[in-house]
Amino acid sequence: MADMDERVALNYLLDFYGPLLTEHRQEVLRLYCEEDLTQQEIADQLSITRQGVFDSLAKSKRQLNGYEAKLGLVRRHLEQTRTVERCLRLLEGVKALPGDAPALREARNALAAILSKD
């Protein structure tokens, strides 16, 4: 389970900061995270050594974690997503007064649209 959590976290980092990595590191991470390939499978596919894959993954993780430590984009994104989900849950319990239904529906739709952009 911890390996899965690490890959999910790495996917977030890759989504936000991937373009800041070299093309080679992006490809290694993509194969590792999205294709769920082992280090040996990545090495075979890219015609590099397993140690090369290991080193690339380690350096990429350090680099991505460094960006997140400085910029915090993933953390902010996750916090905002939780807040929007909470607002939607709270709005489900609100009964609209006469004439307020359209505004309430619009608020729900706006929040749902924020979530669908993820």
SULWOSUL-V88560 format. One record per residue. N is the residue number from 1. RES is the residue in one small letter. SS is DSSP state (2 for helix, 1 for strand, 0 for the rest). PSI is psi in degrees with one decimal (999 if undefined). D_CENTER is the distance of its C-alpha to the mean C-alpha in whole Angstrom. Layout:
n/res/ss/psi/d_center
N/RES/SS/PSI/D_CENTER
N/RES/SS/PSI/D_CENTER
This chain:
n/res/ss/psi/d_center
1/m/0/-39.7/17
2/a/2/-37.4/16
3/d/2/-38.8/16
4/m/2/-43.2/13
5/d/2/-39.6/11
6/e/2/-42.1/11
7/r/2/-37.8/10
8/v/2/-46.6/7
9/a/2/-41.2/7
10/l/2/-36.8/7
11/n/2/-44.1/5
12/y/2/-47.8/2
13/l/2/-40.7/6
14/l/2/-41.2/7
15/d/2/-42.7/6
16/f/2/-41.3/7
17/y/2/0.0/10
18/g/2/-43.7/11
19/p/2/-14.0/14
20/l/2/-9.7/15
21/l/0/162.6/16
22/t/0/159.8/19
23/e/2/-39.2/19
24/h/2/-48.0/20
25/r/2/-37.5/17
26/q/2/-43.7/15
27/e/2/-43.5/17
28/v/2/-46.6/17
29/l/2/-39.2/13
30/r/2/-44.5/13
31/l/2/-37.9/16
32/y/2/-47.6/15
33/c/2/-51.5/11
34/e/0/-39.0/12
35/e/0/-11.0/15
36/d/0/38.1/16
37/l/0/151.5/19
38/t/0/167.3/21
39/q/2/-37.8/22
40/q/2/-40.8/25
41/e/2/-38.8/24
42/i/2/-44.7/22
43/a/2/-45.5/25
44/d/2/-43.3/27
45/q/2/-35.5/25
46/l/2/0.8/25
47/s/0/47.1/28
48/i/0/174.7/27
49/t/0/160.4/28
50/r/2/-36.5/26
51/q/2/-36.7/27
52/g/2/-40.0/25
53/v/2/-46.5/22
54/f/2/-47.7/22
55/d/2/-42.8/23
56/s/2/-43.1/20
57/l/2/-45.1/17
58/a/2/-45.4/19
59/k/2/-39.9/19
60/s/2/-43.0/15
61/k/2/-44.4/14
62/r/2/-43.9/16
63/q/2/-46.6/16
64/l/2/-42.0/12
65/n/2/-33.5/13
66/g/2/-42.3/16
67/y/2/-44.0/14
68/e/2/-39.0/12
69/a/2/-36.0/15
70/k/2/-38.7/17
71/l/2/-34.0/14
72/g/0/26.5/12
73/l/2/-40.9/10
74/v/2/-45.5/7
75/r/2/-47.7/10
76/r/2/-40.6/11
77/h/2/-46.4/9
78/l/2/-39.5/8
79/e/2/-44.3/12
80/q/2/-38.8/13
81/t/2/-45.1/11
82/r/2/-40.3/14
83/t/2/-43.7/16
84/v/2/-42.8/16
85/e/2/-40.4/16
86/r/2/-43.1/19
87/c/2/-42.3/21
88/l/2/-42.5/21
89/r/2/-42.9/22
90/l/2/-38.2/25
91/l/2/-26.4/26
92/e/2/-28.8/27
93/g/0/-0.2/30
94/v/0/128.3/31
95/k/0/125.5/34
96/a/0/138.6/35
97/l/0/161.0/38
98/p/0/128.9/41
99/g/0/-13.0/39
100/d/0/-10.7/36
101/a/2/-44.5/34
102/p/2/-41.0/33
103/a/2/-39.9/31
104/l/2/-42.6/30
105/r/2/-41.1/28
106/e/2/-40.6/27
107/a/2/-44.5/25
108/r/2/-44.8/24
109/n/2/-38.8/23
110/a/2/-42.4/21
111/l/2/-41.8/19
112/a/2/-36.1/18
113/a/2/-36.4/18
114/i/2/-42.7/15
115/l/2/-35.1/13
116/s/2/-14.5/14
117/k/0/-9.5/12
118/d/0/999/9
